[in-house]
Amino acid sequence: MAVIAVVGGPGAPGATTTALALLLAWPLPAGRRIVLVEADPDGGAVLAGALEGRVEAVYGLRNLAVADRRGLLAQTLWEQLIDLSPDGTAERLLLPGLTDPTQAPGLAYTWEPLAEVLHGLEQQGYDVIVDLGRSGATGPSAVLARRADVVAATVRTTLRGLSSARPRLSALAEDLATAGTGADALGLLLVGEGPYSGAEVSREFGLPVLGLLPHAVRTARVLSDGGDITDRRFIRSELMRTARSAADEVQLAVRRRRQRLAPGQIAAPVRSSGPSPVPSPLPSSVPSPIPAPVPPSMTTPMPMAVPMAAQMAAQMAAQMAAPMASPSGPEGEPLSYTPPQPVPPVIVTGPVAPLAGLAPQPAAPAPFPAHVHPQQPVQGPYVQEQYPQQAQYPQQAHYAQQAQYAQQAQYGQQPPVEPHQQEHPVNGRPHGPGEVLRAR
C-alpha cells in the first residue's frame, strides 16, 4: 500500500520501538504483507533488543551494498529478511540494520536504489516501514524519507522533547518541501510522557498528529529489550491498541495524500490493428475551450462558408502531411532521395588497447651485488685464478713455501723476493720467509 518512514531525534523518543509496534499492529488484509527496514545509519537495535541475540548478525542491510555493486540488490533483499510473525506465516518481516556505524559510508550509493526497490514491493502486495532512527533523515539516507508516502516523527510530549524536536522538524519539513513529495507528508507520533496534549502539540508545530502512544515502560520493554510478543497481556495492552489506531490513521493519511497528488490523467488509447476507436469526450473536470465572439452581422453564416473553410483546412493539412517534393532530373524524372542511415555503434569485442599517455612501467631493478670482502680481489671472467690448491689449502701452501726457503738456504742461495713482498720500513731489508706484509 505505502512506504512509511519513522524518524526520531534527540532524547531517545523511541523510533525503533514505535516502528516495531506498528509492524506488529499493522492491519493486513488477505494476501498483504509488511516489511520493517532498519535503515538507521547509527546501527540497528532489533537483533540485540527484541530478538535478544537469538539470530546471528550475518543478515541485514550491510549485505545489500555488495549486492548492489553486482546488480543483485532486488534478489538479495529476500535472502536477508527475518520472519517476526507470531504464528510464523512470514507476513511480518524484518530487514536488520547495520551492526557497526562505520559501515554506513559503504551504503552511500545504495540508498537510492534501495528506495526504488522498496517502492516496487507495493505491486507485490507489501507495505514497508522504514526506521530511520535519529540521523537517517539527513545525509545520503535522506532519500528514503523524501520518497516516502508518510514521514512519522516520534516526539515525547515533555518540554525537553518538544524543544529539541522543533528545529529538527522545521529542517525536515523544509527538506521535504524542496526535495521530497511535499511538507504535508510529515506527521507526528507522540509518546505521552509529558503534560502536553496532542491538540496543543499539533497547534504549536502546525503538523497533524497521527497517533498518541502511552508511556508504558513495561510493555515497551518487550519491544526494546525482548520478551514474549504472543502473550495476551501484551497483545491487549494499551500500547498495542493505540498502535493499531495509529496504523489506521497512517493508512488514511496515505490515501488522502495520493488522492491529492495524483493528477487527473486521460488514459492513452490502446493501438490495435482494427479501426481506431472514437475518442471519448473530455471529462467534466477539464474546462472546454471558450468560443470566439461572433459579430452580430455574421450570426447567420453563408451557405458556402463552412464547406469552403473545411476544404481549405483539409488542403492545408494535406500539404503539411505530404512529403517535400523532390527536384526533377534532366529527363523530368524525380530524383530519388535516400535518407541518411544511422551509423551503428562500434562494439569492441577484442582486447582493449592501453590508454594513450600512460607512463611505461619501470624496468625491474638489477640484482643486488654480492658482498665482497675488501681484502679479497674481485675475480672477473678474464682473471686467471692463481694457486688453486693454495687457495683451497692455505696451511699446506705456507708449509711448502717454508720448506723451499730452507732448501735454498742450505745450498747458499738467496731466497727470491716475491712481488708482493715489501722492504722493511726500518732496516730496508726484505721480509723473511713467512713475513708477508698485507696491503692495508
Number of C-alpha atoms within 10 A of each C-alpha: 19 22 25 25 29 32 29 28 24 16 14 14 24 22 22 27 22 27 27 22 22 24 26 21 21 21 16 13 8 7 9 15 23 26 24 26 23 26 28 26 26 19 20 25 20 22 21 17 18 21 17 14 12 10 11 8 13 11 20 23 26 19 18 25 22 16 16 19 11 9 12 13 19 18 12 15 19 11 13 18 20 18 15 21 16 14 10 9 11 16 19 25 22 24 23 25 25 23 21 12 13 11 16 20 12 12 20 13 14 20 19 17 14 21 19 14 14 23 20 13 19 17 9 12 15 21 23 23 25 26 29 30 28 24 17 25 28 17 10 17 24 20 21 29 30 24 22 26 27 26 29 28 28 31 30 27 23 16 12 12 20 20 13 16 21 15 11 18 21 12 13 22 20 14 19 22 16 11 13 20 18 19 20 16 25 24 24 24 27 26 22 18 17 14 9 14 14 20 11 11 18 16 11 11 14 10 18 19 21 25 23 22 23 18 17 14 10 9 19 21 14 17 21 21 16 17 17 13 17 11 11 9 12 18 16 10 14 16 21 22 17 18 26 20 18 22 20 18 15 25 18 12 19 20 15 11 16 12 11 9 11 8 8 10 7 9 6 6 11 7 9 8 5 6 7 10 10 7 7 8 6 10 11 7 7 8 8 9 6 6 6 6 6 8 7 7 7 8 8 7 9 9 8 9 10 11 11 11 11 12 12 12 12 12 12 12 11 11 11 10 9 9 8 8 8 11 12 11 10 8 6 8 10 12 12 10 8 6 6 6 6 6 6 6 6 6 6 7 6 6 6 7 6 7 7 6 6 7 7 6 6 6 6 6 6 6 6 6 6 6 6 9 8 8 9 7 8 10 9 8 7 6 8 9 10 8 11 10 10 13 12 10 11 12 10 12 15 13 11 12 12 12 13 12 17 14 12 13 12 8 8 8 11 9 14 10 13 10 6 9 17 17 12 12 8 6 7 9 10 16 15 12 16 11 10 13 12 9 8 5
